[in-house]
């Protein structure tokens, strides 16, 4: 109340005080009834007030009030306003009553109304009103409903244009009108708020709003005191979850000053959970301090009653900010500075939406200005534990850059992650992945990560320990070291991925990868893992280890688009060491005792060294070099027409057993069609050279020692040079060539064999063993066509000389027959020397031509042939020496003399087969001589009498019969 006192008023008061005593004395002397006067005055006052009230209520009837109020409201709200009834009230206080108050939406929104109110009651105090102060003693809203909406055009129905009203308020202030408004009792009963966001498909409904608050509005300051604000339920209309908030209450103090708003002591309660807030907003910025203590189990019951979710534990939050510029951070969060922490204590989460129940989470998130740190986050699952820490520098700038889809992010992130007992497959099975997910474009940012995965499972694979340290820097992902330990196996990976230019262009040509890989693979362990993965591997047996050390550099585009076409672009180098023992594969018929080798590889050459393969009997050692190996691979894959690679081989062996090697061939290789043709294109393009040395080489019918040779293959022509080996105690040298460019390969060469034991040769290639002994010399040339045995045996040609200096024939059938017939050998053997002759192999027949030798009883000549099937057809002539001829007791020796001498010549035939030879005495030459002699005798006896001649002929025939 404002009171002004001037001089005239002071004078009147003084005179009134001076005459007071006289007035009182005069009244005492009269019979005037003062109480009666007061009653009359009160009645008059009541009549005047009642009349005034009657006049006002009739003058300001509902229609007049509507005409006064509605246009003013519509002008300010820019919306159509409906009022069913409005009236003044004077008891128990001065006020106004409105029923069915509605405010329409001004645009095309889903709901027709912005506000619907069943009843509004406003009561003001009289005395402050006389002093131009508005003191609202009571304000109540009954069942108000507010509809808030954001449509597809991004228009909102609750944005009011109050510019003109603000101008009028300014004019009122300029006129010096001072208005003070206080309100101690503002009540809302049965309130409801509905919110619809058409763009983001969001809906929210708050029902049962109850509120009791106080308001004090002065010239430059407004205080709002909320003693209680509560609602029955908050329902978010989500598609998947029925989100509801029930039994919410809060109280706070809101202070409004010029260019400043302040909230003090805001406390919101939801069951045992509490939220506190204090803050202010002014030209200097936004200051606030937010705190919360949330009981998750109770919140879940209130908010998600229908959700099958086990949620327990406590969540605490303390967050503060100073002088935040909202206008700036709305578009740019880089200046955002927050301080505080978020804590999780014994949090439990279990539900269908989670791949694995979380039995316990503890940790805290700290915010300090523009940095975030996650400290000691620990999560315990049913069979796994996860612990993690995270530090992010300049997270506001990072978020701003992400929202603006910037090519690079400021700040940095440091992550440490540790797990134990994690089942990756179970997690992946629970997560849903889109079949055709959109590509994620990652910006350039600085990241440092340390990862340690212990006791990790994926399908049937169990990894003991996985560690990795990596970071990003200036468009590169650096793998400091990543190690996978599956004891006793391990894999180590280092390198970098350069992606800066790729992010700018989205072209895989600029995504460069440089890696170094080290692998220590235990084959026993691999064998167990394979069997666990698939029982079909139970027939496999692997032992030993494989060590690798690779370095490779490539462009992602080269391997993603057409990897085989761009094989030459791969920069690859490194080593691979294999040391395996007791290998057993179902494709092989026997166990491999050892395989060891070292493979070195770079862009130009593949080198295999320290090769050591050991079978039950055989072994193979050596090394190989393959130049331009990528060209060979591309040629084999039909990616290039020309092969420019060269293979150099150096092989050594203590023993190679051919039958054993055949045993190790896979069954399918043995069953291949023998008629299958060679790949002549591949052979013609293959370039091969090298040398080999085999200490012992044996097969069913052949045994070689100290076998050495140089070989090369160029343009389909294979050449073997410096061939040298020991055969049957002798030494052989030779050369050979093989033309593989023809459909039927042709071959030719020569072989010289010195001082080889004949019996060993015959024992290897024929069944004529243990019959002929001696050292032989061979000088053979050969030629032929085809590599198939059947064809080769039919067209192989041999031509050469054979020589045996000293020998011994011990064939029992031959020697015993000779003794039975002639008794010319003192022993069961036939010694000979200087055997020599010509050998020719044509059309599958082995011809022995002009063979002759010397024995103690004479000279032997023989010739004929044998076939590969074992057929024998030989003729032998034995010319006895004069001494042996003299000693031989043979009637009519003269019929067995050789030509031009008086030495007995015995002729024989060797026929039949190798397995069943037929040795016979050939008498045809002697019989011919006898017939010739008989004819001569006939001529001589012509002159004699016929009887005498007849007697002599009969006598001669008897003598011949006695001879045989």
SULBELRA-V463679 format. One line per field, one symbol per residue. ss: DSSP state (~ for helix, > for strand, _ for the rest). Layout:
ss=???
This chain:
ss=______~~~~~~~~~~~~_~~~~~~~~~_____~~~~~~~~~~~~~~~~~~~~~~~~~~__~~~~~~~~~~~~~~~~___>>>>>>>>>____>>>>>>>>>>>________>>>>>>>>>>>>_~~~~~__>>>>>>>>>>__>>>>>>_____>______~~~~~~~~~~~~_____>>>>>>>>>>>>>>>>>>____>>>>>>>>>>>>>>>>___>>>>>>>>>>>>>>>>>____>>>>>>>>>>>>>>>>__>>>>>>>>>>>__>>>>>>>>>>__>>>>>>>>>>>~~~~~~~~_____>>>>>>>>>>>>>>>>_~~~~___~~~__>>>>>>>>>>>>>>______>>>>>>>>>>>>_>>>>>>>>>>>___>>>>>>>>>_~~~~~~~~~____>>>>>>>>>>>>>__>~~~~~~~_____________>>>>>>>>>>>>>>>__>>>>>>>>>>>>___>>>>>>>>>>>__>>>>>>>>>>_~~~~~~__~~~_>>>>>>>>>>>~~~~~~~~~~~_~~~~~_>__>>>>>>>>>>>>~~~~~______~~~_>>>>>>>>>>>>>>_______>>>>>>>>>>___>>>>>>>>>>____>>>>>>>>>_~~~~~~~~_________>>>>>>>>__>>~~~~~~~__~~~~_________~~~~~~_>>>>>>>>>>>>____>>>>>>>>>>>>__>>>>>>>>>>>__>>>>>>>>>>______>>>>>>>>>>>>~~~~~~~~______>>>>>>>>>>>>>>___~~~~~~~_>>>>>>>>>>>>>__~~~~~~~~~~~_______>>>>>>>>>>>>>__>>>>>>>>>>>__>>>>>>>>>>___>>>>>>>>>>_~~~~~~_____~~~~>______>>>>>>>>>>___>>>>>>_~~~~~~~~~~~~~~~~~~~~__~~~~~~~~~~~~~~~~~~_
